Amino acid sequence: MNQFPVWSIVGLTFGTILGIVGAFGGLNAFLIVLVLGVVGFFVGLILEGGVEIPKLRARRQ
């Protein structure tokens, strides 16, 4: 059974939004949307349990 390609649709949507913002909003708007999109992506990963915060920090030995 094939799973619906959710991440492909999310990537397509995000790319389309970035393209529209870049075309009509200029470089500053493009960069703001890009940064907020990446932040939202990582917040979503953390909330889903895909990333464990302690593993991101370097361990001091």
Secondary structure as UniProt FT lines:
FT   HELIX           6..48
FT   HELIX           53..56
//
